[in-house]
Amino acid sequence: MLTNPKNNDNHSFNIDRFYKKYLKGPKIFKMREALEPSYIPEELPHRDNEIKKIAGITACALEGDVPPSFLCYGMTGTGKTATIRYVSQKIAQHCEKNPPWWIYINCNIVSTPYRILAHIYNTIEGKEKIPPTGLPKDIIFKKLLGLLDIRIKNTVCFLVLDEIDILIKKREGNEILYDLTRLNENLDSCRACIIGISNKLRFMEYLDSRVTSGLSGQEPIVFHPYNANELADILIQRSRIAFNENVLDQGIIKLCAGLAAKEHGDARKALQLLRKAGELAERKQHKMISESDITKAQKDLEKDHIVEYMLSMPLQAQLTLTAIHLLMKYGKGHIITSGDIYETHSELAEKVPGIKRLTQRRISDYINELSLAGIITASTKSMGHYGRTKLVNFDIEKDLVERALSQIEKIRISGILNHKPIVLLTDKVKIKNSVFRKLI
């Protein structure tokens, strides 16, 4: 049996005492899930126009007819996915017989043609019939066509591709979108409707013309960012469901809404901020959420968002960041130049399978991107007849960088987080891509 041993140190943490105090303390939350982005309330404030347009397009599904495929655009946190899920629930309520099927695919997670087809098939089956890898794609496609006709029959199957723009970053993206938009040409009884959700307004410009014709049956539905007053209405609605009475006042709601409005009207961040503040107040055994809880919650979330941003960067940008991190980690007092970063990136590229070396110009572009993101500072300095170079330093906590890089699979598996750059070694020298040990 595991126990928490007694410790005479007055500063030690007693987990048993903490849990007992927590259970006896004031209750902040009534239903904390209501502050999750995935929660769909009875009403969606300030999305009437978008709901009206989507309802108009999809209404024919109530009679078993197939709506045209369409796209939804808007920045993160503008309610695109929530609105689609809201409409799907309403359609189900009004369909007495043969309600439509809704299959959601997050293309940030399920991003290859094989996995997309397997995900659709396994969702309909309710269990994993298609393995994650191993079968030819055309075989899965034929199996899926048969399953759609046999299982879904004479009704509509909505395929919602969330973050559809992720697919275009991959070679096979246009291929799978073409296959999905042409499903109805190969089905006998079932009919499919594709709904794409994207954060990028210029997404269609990167599509193959064959795919564009299949997705342009309707005008795209654009979701505009929420303003501070609209965010406040959303938070008031959710807080009534999520919190017990008298745990927060209107000032806290307005503060949360104002902070989120500065972040491009992102409702997700507003909800995350309010939930985080509630959890901080709960841990401190406070009866109400205070402004200091909001301030602390915002700082914590900003750190999480920075890590999330670093994890979403292209691998070459992550490798450039790794080069800077290693130069900083092992070269205390060493002035980091763009040339050092280029040399270290070249070393790391040899350790990661499938990664090619970049030119100094491309490394300079990545340094600029990291600087614009606020992760590093990069100042240009003249070195006389040696030319101009960038002097680089971190603009965020080093621990955040280490935490993010340690979560990247290719970097973690390659073991390069413990690599000491050659430029920092006093006993070695690099001449024309070859490393030699100094003899003197």
MORA-V350715 format. One record per residue. RES is the residue in one small letter. SS is DSSP state (H for helix, E for strand, - for the rest). PHI is phi in radians with two decimals (NA if undefined). D_FIRST is the distance of its C-alpha to the first C-alpha in whole Angstrom. Layout:
((RES & SS & PHI & D_FIRST) (RES & SS & PHI & D_FIRST))
This chain:
((m & - & NA & 0) (l & - & -1.49 & 4) (t & - & -2.28 & 6) (n & - & -1.65 & 10) (p & - & -1.07 & 12) (k & - & -1.25 & 15) (n & - & -2.35 & 18) (n & - & -1.32 & 22) (d & - & -1.21 & 23) (n & - & -1.13 & 25) (h & - & -1.68 & 25) (s & - & -1.30 & 21) (f & - & -1.61 & 19) (n & - & -1.80 & 17) (i & H & -1.17 & 16) (d & H & -1.10 & 15) (r & H & -1.10 & 18) (f & H & -1.08 & 20) (y & H & -1.13 & 18) (k & H & -1.10 & 19) (k & H & -1.16 & 23) (y & H & -1.09 & 23) (l & H & -1.16 & 23) (k & H & -1.56 & 25) (g & - & -1.32 & 28) (p & - & -1.12 & 31) (k & - & -1.72 & 31) (i & - & -1.50 & 33) (f & E & -1.66 & 32) (k & - & -1.86 & 34) (m & - & -2.73 & 33) (r & H & -1.16 & 33) (e & H & -1.08 & 33) (a & H & -1.15 & 37) (l & H & -1.70 & 37) (e & - & -1.46 & 36) (p & - & -1.06 & 39) (s & - & -1.34 & 38) (y & - & -1.28 & 39) (i & - & -1.92 & 42) (p & - & -1.34 & 44) (e & - & -1.14 & 47) (e & - & -2.34 & 49) (l & - & -1.95 & 49) (p & - & -1.09 & 51) (h & - & 1.09 & 54) (r & - & -2.31 & 54) (d & H & -1.08 & 57) (n & H & -1.10 & 59) (e & H & -1.18 & 57) (i & H & -1.09 & 55) (k & H & -1.07 & 59) (k & H & -1.15 & 60) (i & H & -1.19 & 57) (a & H & -1.08 & 58) (g & H & -1.12 & 61) (i & H & -1.22 & 60) (t & H & -1.63 & 58) (a & H & -1.03 & 60) (c & H & -1.11 & 61) (a & H & -1.16 & 58) (l & H & -1.10 & 58) (e & H & -1.84 & 61) (g & - & 1.55 & 60) (d & - & -1.52 & 62) (v & - & -1.65 & 60) (p & - & -1.30 & 60) (p & - & -1.25 & 61) (s & - & -1.18 & 58) (f & E & -2.67 & 58) (l & E & -2.13 & 56) (c & E & -2.09 & 54) (y & E & -1.96 & 54) (g & E & 2.75 & 53) (m & - & -1.20 & 51) (t & - & -1.01 & 47) (g & - & 1.44 & 46) (t & - & -1.76 & 49) (g & - & 1.55 & 48) (k & H & -1.13 & 49) (t & H & -1.14 & 46) (a & H & -1.05 & 46) (t & H & -1.16 & 49) (i & H & -1.09 & 49) (r & H & -1.13 & 46) (y & H & -1.09 & 48) (v & H & -1.11 & 51) (s & H & -1.09 & 49) (q & H & -1.17 & 48) (k & H & -1.19 & 51) (i & H & -1.08 & 53) (a & H & -1.06 & 50) (q & H & -1.17 & 51) (h & H & -1.77 & 55) (c & - & -1.80 & 55) (e & - & -1.32 & 55) (k & - & -2.20 & 55) (n & - & 0.82 & 54) (p & - & -1.10 & 52) (p & - & -1.11 & 52) (w & E & -1.60 & 49) (w & E & -2.21 & 47) (i & E & -2.10 & 45) (y & E & -1.74 & 44) (i & E & -2.21 & 44) (n & E & -1.50 & 42) (c & - & -1.22 & 44) (n & - & -1.34 & 42) (i & - & -1.87 & 39) (v & - & -1.82 & 42) (s & - & -2.16 & 45) (t & - & -1.79 & 46) (p & H & -0.93 & 49) (y & H & -1.04 & 47) (r & H & -1.20 & 43) (i & H & -1.13 & 45) (l & H & -1.12 & 47) (a & H & -1.13 & 44) (h & H & -1.10 & 42) (i & H & -1.09 & 45) (y & H & -1.07 & 45) (n & H & -1.18 & 41) (t & H & -1.15 & 41) (i & H & -1.17 & 44) (e & H & -1.21 & 43) (g & - & 1.51 & 39) (k & - & -2.75 & 38) (e & - & -1.40 & 38) (k & - & -1.66 & 41) (i & - & -1.78 & 42) (p & - & -1.20 & 40) (p & - & -1.02 & 39) (t & - & -2.56 & 42) (g & - & 2.11 & 44) (l & - & -1.80 & 47) (p & - & -1.10 & 51) (k & H & -1.09 & 51) (d & H & -1.16 & 54) (i & H & -1.20 & 52) (i & H & -1.09 & 50) (f & H & -1.06 & 52) (k & H & -1.16 & 54) (k & H & -1.08 & 51) (l & H & -1.13 & 51) (l & H & -1.03 & 54) (g & H & -1.12 & 54) (l & H & -1.15 & 51) (l & H & -1.04 & 52) (d & H & -1.23 & 55) (i & H & -1.37 & 54) (r & H & -1.53 & 51) (i & H & -1.54 & 52) (k & - & 1.00 & 56) (n & - & -1.55 & 58) (t & - & -2.44 & 56) (v & E & -1.77 & 55) (c & E & -2.00 & 52) (f & E & -1.50 & 51) (l & E & -1.89 & 50) (v & E & -1.70 & 48) (l & E & -1.77 & 48) (d & E & -1.38 & 46) (e & - & 1.00 & 47) (i & - & -1.06 & 50) (d & H & -1.12 & 51) (i & H & -1.04 & 48) (l & H & -1.11 & 50) (i & H & -1.24 & 53) (k & - & -1.29 & 51) (k & - & -1.92 & 51) (r & - & -1.04 & 54) (e & - & -1.47 & 53) (g & H & -1.05 & 53) (n & H & -1.12 & 56) (e & H & -1.10 & 56) (i & H & -1.23 & 53) (l & H & -1.15 & 55) (y & H & -1.10 & 58) (d & H & -1.07 & 57) (l & H & -1.23 & 55) (t & H & -1.27 & 58) (r & - & -1.88 & 60) (l & H & -0.97 & 58) (n & H & -1.10 & 60) (e & H & -1.23 & 63) (n & H & -1.98 & 61) (l & - & -1.79 & 60) (d & - & -1.67 & 61) (s & - & -2.10 & 60) (c & - & -1.25 & 57) (r & E & -2.30 & 58) (a & E & -1.99 & 56) (c & E & -2.20 & 56) (i & E & -1.69 & 54) (i & E & -2.08 & 53) (g & E & -1.74 & 52) (i & E & -2.13 & 50) (s & E & -2.40 & 51) (n & - & -1.56 & 51) (k & - & -1.92 & 54) (l & - & -1.20 & 57) (r & - & -1.70 & 59) (f & H & -0.98 & 57) (m & H & -1.11 & 60) (e & H & -1.13 & 62) (y & H & -1.71 & 59) (l & - & -1.54 & 60) (d & - & -1.12 & 62) (s & H & -1.05 & 65) (r & H & -1.17 & 64) (v & H & -1.33 & 61) (t & H & -0.98 & 62) (s & H & -1.11 & 65) (g & H & -1.46 & 62) (l & H & -1.91 & 60) (s & - & -1.86 & 63) (g & - & -1.24 & 64) (q & - & -2.35 & 63) (e & - & -1.10 & 63) (p & - & -1.04 & 60) (i & E & -1.71 & 58) (v & E & -1.75 & 57) (f & E & -1.75 & 55) (h & - & -1.52 & 56) (p & - & -1.07 & 53) (y & - & -1.33 & 52) (n & - & -1.59 & 54) (a & H & -1.08 & 52) (n & H & -1.17 & 54) (e & H & -1.17 & 52) (l & H & -1.09 & 49) (a & H & -1.09 & 49) (d & H & -1.08 & 50) (i & H & -1.11 & 47) (l & H & -1.17 & 44) (i & H & -1.09 & 46) (q & H & -1.06 & 46) (r & H & -1.23 & 42) (s & H & -1.15 & 41) (r & H & -1.12 & 42) (i & H & -1.47 & 40) (a & H & -1.45 & 37) (f & E & -1.90 & 37) (n & - & -1.26 & 37) (e & - & -1.22 & 40) (n & - & 1.10 & 41) (v & - & -1.84 & 39) (l & - & -2.66 & 41) (d & - & -1.94 & 45) (q & H & -1.07 & 48) (g & H & -1.07 & 48) (i & H & -1.16 & 44) (i & H & -1.05 & 45) (k & H & -1.13 & 49) (l & H & -1.12 & 47) (c & H & -1.05 & 44) (a & H & -1.10 & 47) (g & H & -1.12 & 50) (l & H & -1.14 & 47) (a & H & -1.25 & 46) (a & H & -1.10 & 50) (k & H & -1.19 & 51) (e & - & -1.63 & 48) (h & - & 1.11 & 51) (g & - & 1.12 & 50) (d & - & -1.51 & 47) (a & H & -1.18 & 45) (r & H & -1.06 & 42) (k & H & -1.18 & 41) (a & H & -1.10 & 43) (l & H & -1.19 & 40) (q & H & -1.08 & 37) (l & H & -1.11 & 38) (l & H & -1.19 & 38) (r & H & -1.14 & 35) (k & H & -1.07 & 33) (a & H & -1.12 & 35) (g & H & -1.09 & 34) (e & H & -1.19 & 30) (l & H & -1.14 & 31) (a & H & -1.11 & 32) (e & H & -1.14 & 29) (r & H & -1.15 & 27) (k & - & -1.50 & 29) (q & - & 1.12 & 29) (h & - & -1.52 & 33) (k & - & -1.49 & 35) (m & - & -2.38 & 37) (i & - & -1.47 & 38) (s & - & -1.91 & 40) (e & H & -1.11 & 42) (s & H & -1.14 & 40) (d & H & -1.15 & 37) (i & H & -1.12 & 39) (t & H & -1.07 & 40) (k & H & -1.14 & 37) (a & H & -1.10 & 36) (q & H & -1.11 & 39) (k & H & -1.10 & 38) (d & H & -1.13 & 35) (l & H & -1.21 & 37) (e & H & -1.06 & 39) (k & H & -1.11 & 37) (d & H & -1.09 & 35) (h & H & -1.19 & 39) (i & H & -1.14 & 40) (v & H & -1.08 & 37) (e & H & -1.06 & 38) (y & H & -1.11 & 42) (m & H & -1.12 & 41) (l & H & -1.24 & 39) (s & H & -1.58 & 42) (m & - & -1.24 & 44) (p & - & -1.03 & 46) (l & H & -1.05 & 45) (q & H & -1.14 & 48) (a & H & -1.19 & 47) (q & H & -1.13 & 44) (l & H & -1.23 & 45) (t & H & -1.10 & 47) (l & H & -1.11 & 45) (t & H & -1.10 & 42) (a & H & -1.05 & 45) (i & H & -1.11 & 46) (h & H & -1.05 & 42) (l & H & -1.20 & 42) (l & H & -1.12 & 46) (m & H & -1.29 & 44) (k & H & -1.18 & 41) (y & H & -1.82 & 43) (g & - & -2.16 & 46) (k & - & -1.03 & 46) (g & - & 1.53 & 49) (h & - & -1.39 & 50) (i & - & -1.37 & 53) (i & E & -1.59 & 52) (t & E & -1.91 & 55) (s & H & -1.11 & 55) (g & H & -1.15 & 56) (d & H & -1.07 & 53) (i & H & -1.14 & 51) (y & H & -1.07 & 53) (e & H & -1.11 & 53) (t & H & -1.23 & 49) (h & H & -1.04 & 49) (s & H & -1.07 & 51) (e & H & -1.11 & 49) (l & H & -1.19 & 46) (a & H & -1.06 & 48) (e & - & -1.29 & 48) (k & - & -1.67 & 45) (v & - & -1.87 & 44) (p & - & -1.04 & 45) (g & - & 1.43 & 48) (i & - & -1.88 & 49) (k & - & -1.77 & 52) (r & - & -1.24 & 53) (l & - & -1.83 & 55) (t & - & -1.34 & 58) (q & H & -1.08 & 58) (r & H & -1.11 & 60) (r & H & -1.20 & 57) (i & H & -1.06 & 54) (s & H & -1.08 & 56) (d & H & -1.09 & 56) (y & H & -1.15 & 52) (i & H & -1.08 & 52) (n & H & -1.10 & 54) (e & H & -1.13 & 52) (l & H & -1.14 & 49) (s & H & -1.23 & 51) (l & H & -1.12 & 52) (a & - & -1.33 & 49) (g & - & 1.44 & 48) (i & - & -1.47 & 45) (i & E & -2.27 & 48) (t & E & -1.97 & 51) (a & E & -2.35 & 54) (s & E & -1.92 & 57) (t & E & -1.51 & 60) (k & E & -2.34 & 62) (s & E & -1.40 & 65) (m & - & -1.94 & 65) (g & H & 1.21 & 69) (h & H & -1.27 & 70) (y & H & -1.43 & 67) (g & - & 1.68 & 67) (r & E & -1.87 & 64) (t & E & -2.48 & 60) (k & E & -1.76 & 57) (l & E & -1.75 & 55) (v & E & -2.04 & 52) (n & E & -2.60 & 49) (f & E & -1.37 & 46) (d & - & -1.88 & 46) (i & - & -2.29 & 42) (e & - & -1.16 & 39) (k & H & -1.10 & 38) (d & H & -1.08 & 35) (l & H & -1.12 & 36) (v & H & -1.12 & 38) (e & H & -1.05 & 35) (r & H & -1.11 & 33) (a & H & -1.19 & 35) (l & H & -1.10 & 36) (s & - & -1.21 & 33) (q & - & -1.63 & 33) (i & - & -1.50 & 36) (e & H & -1.01 & 35) (k & H & -1.12 & 38) (i & H & -1.29 & 38) (r & H & -1.15 & 34) (i & H & -1.15 & 35) (s & H & -1.26 & 38) (g & - & 1.17 & 36) (i & H & -1.48 & 39) (l & H & -1.23 & 37) (n & H & -1.92 & 37) (h & - & -1.46 & 41) (k & - & -1.64 & 43) (p & - & -1.00 & 47) (i & H & -1.07 & 50) (v & H & -1.08 & 52) (l & H & -1.67 & 49) (l & - & -1.47 & 49) (t & - & -1.45 & 52) (d & - & -1.78 & 53) (k & E & -2.35 & 53) (v & E & -2.42 & 56) (k & E & -1.95 & 57) (i & E & -2.25 & 60) (k & - & 0.87 & 61) (n & - & 1.21 & 58) (s & E & -1.95 & 57) (v & E & -1.80 & 55) (f & E & -2.16 & 56) (r & E & -1.51 & 55) (k & - & -1.19 & 57) (l & - & -1.65 & 59) (i & - & -2.10 & 61))
